[in-house]
Amino acid sequence: MANGRRTRPGTPSCPRRRGDRGHPVLASEGSDHRLRTWARDTAAALPNGTHRSLPGEWHGVAPADLAAAISAFCLDA
């Protein structure tokens, strides 16, 4: 357990888990306008929300692109 939460073996916990550090909202560039708008609006409504569009098909992002985005958020890159 890390920070009182279960993590999968070999999966480090994200040091930015606390809500005051922000909330990433990720969306696929290939999703329809409605989903992209909801993602952008959700990020705007959250305290310290950030929106990022990633390359991908409808409602899907390549695992490597998703991992890079999450790592960047967790590591403050």
DOZA-349015 format. One line per 3 residues: number of its first residue (from 1); for each residue x, y, z of N, C-alpha, C. Coordinates in steps of 0.1 Angstrom, whole numbers, plus 5000, padded with zeros to 4 digits. Example, Ala and Ser with C-alpha at 12.3 -4.5 7.8 and 13.67 -1.06 7.14 Angstrom:
% residues 2
1> 5132 4943 5078 5123 4955 5078 5132 4967 5078  5128 4978 5071 5137 4989 5071 5129 5000 5079
This chain:
% residues 77
1> 5008 4988 5000 5000 5000 5000 5009 5012 5000  5005 5022 4992 5012 5035 4992 5001 5045 4995  5004 5054 5004 4995 5065 5008 4982 5059 5012
4> 4982 5047 5019 4969 5041 5023 4961 5035 5012  4966 5034 5000 4959 5029 4988 4966 5017 4982  4959 5008 4977 4966 4996 4971 4971 5000 4957
7> 4983 4995 4954 4989 4997 4941 4993 4983 4936  4993 4982 4923 4998 4969 4917 5013 4968 4919  5018 4956 4921 5032 4954 4922 5040 4961 4911
10> 5050 4968 4914 5058 4975 4904 5052 4988 4899  5041 4992 4904 5035 5004 4900 5037 5015 4911  5046 5024 4909 5048 5034 4920 5035 5043 4921
13> 5033 5048 4933 5021 5057 4934 5025 5071 4929  5016 5078 4925 5018 5092 4920 5020 5101 4931  5031 5109 4932 5033 5118 4944 5023 5130 4943
16> 5016 5132 4932 5007 5143 4931 4992 5139 4934  4990 5129 4942 4976 5124 4944 4967 5134 4951  4972 5142 4959 4964 5151 4967 4956 5160 4957
19> 4944 5163 4960 4936 5171 4951 4940 5185 4950  4948 5191 4960 4952 5204 4959 4963 5206 4948  4968 5195 4944 4979 5195 4934 4974 5195 4919
22> 4961 5194 4918 4955 5195 4904 4948 5182 4900  4941 5183 4890 4933 5172 4884 4935 5172 4869  4942 5162 4864 4944 5161 4850 4931 5155 4843
25> 4927 5161 4832 4916 5155 4824 4922 5153 4810  4922 5140 4806 4928 5137 4793 4918 5133 4784  4919 5137 4771 4910 5134 4761 4917 5130 4748
28> 4910 5122 4740 4916 5118 4727 4912 5128 4716  4922 5131 4708 4919 5141 4697 4909 5135 4687  4908 5122 4687 4899 5115 4677 4885 5114 4682
31> 4882 5117 4695 4869 5117 4700 4860 5128 4694  4847 5126 4694 4839 5136 4688 4839 5149 4696  4834 5159 4690 4834 5173 4696 4828 5173 4709
34> 4817 5166 4711 4809 5166 4724 4818 5160 4735  4825 5149 4733 4834 5144 4743 4846 5153 4746  4852 5159 4736 4863 5168 4738 4858 5180 4746
37> 4846 5185 4743 4841 5197 4750 4838 5193 4765  4833 5182 4767 4830 5177 4781 4844 5177 4789  4854 5171 4783 4867 5170 4789 4872 5184 4793
40> 4872 5193 4783 4877 5207 4785 4869 5214 4796  4855 5212 4796 4847 5219 4806 4849 5212 4820  4851 5199 4820 4854 5193 4833 4866 5198 4839
43> 4877 5199 4832 4890 5205 4837 4888 5219 4842  4880 5227 4835 4878 5241 4839 4870 5242 4852  4861 5232 4854 4853 5232 4866 4861 5227 4879
46> 4871 5220 4877 4879 5214 4888 4889 5224 4894  4891 5223 4907 4902 5231 4913 4916 5227 4906  4923 5236 4901 4936 5233 4895 4935 5222 4884
49> 4923 5222 4877 4921 5212 4866 4930 5216 4854  4935 5206 4848 4942 5208 4835 4937 5199 4824  4936 5204 4813 4930 5196 4801 4942 5194 4791
52> 4942 5182 4786 4952 5178 4776 4946 5169 4766  4948 5172 4753 4943 5163 4743 4955 5155 4738  4953 5142 4736 4963 5133 4732 4959 5127 4719
55> 4969 5124 4711 4966 5117 4698 4959 5104 4700  4950 5101 4692 4943 5088 4693 4930 5088 4685  4924 5076 4685 4911 5074 4678 4900 5078 4687
58> 4888 5075 4683 4876 5078 4691 4877 5072 4705  4877 5080 4715 4877 5075 4729 4888 5066 4732  4899 5067 4725 4911 5058 4728 4924 5065 4726
61> 4934 5062 4734 4947 5068 4733 4957 5056 4734  4968 5057 4726 4978 5047 4726 4984 5046 4741  4986 5034 4745 4991 5032 4759 5004 5040 4762
64> 5013 5041 4752 5025 5048 4754 5023 5063 4756  5013 5069 4748 5010 5083 4750 5003 5086 4763  4994 5077 4767 4987 5078 4780 4997 5077 4791
67> 5006 5068 4791 5016 5066 4802 5025 5079 4802  5029 5084 4791 5038 5096 4791 5030 5108 4797  5017 5110 4794 5010 5121 4800 5008 5119 4815
70> 5005 5107 4820 5004 5105 4834 5017 5107 4841  5028 5102 4835 5041 5103 4841 5045 5118 4842  5042 5126 4832 5045 5140 4832 5037 5147 4843
73> 5025 5143 4845 5017 5149 4856 5023 5145 4870  5026 5132 4871 5030 5128 4884 5044 5133 4888  5053 5134 4878 5066 5138 4880 5068 5153 4878
76> 5057 5160 4875 5058 5175 4873 5067 5179 4862  5068 5170 4851 5077 5173 4840 5072 5184 4831
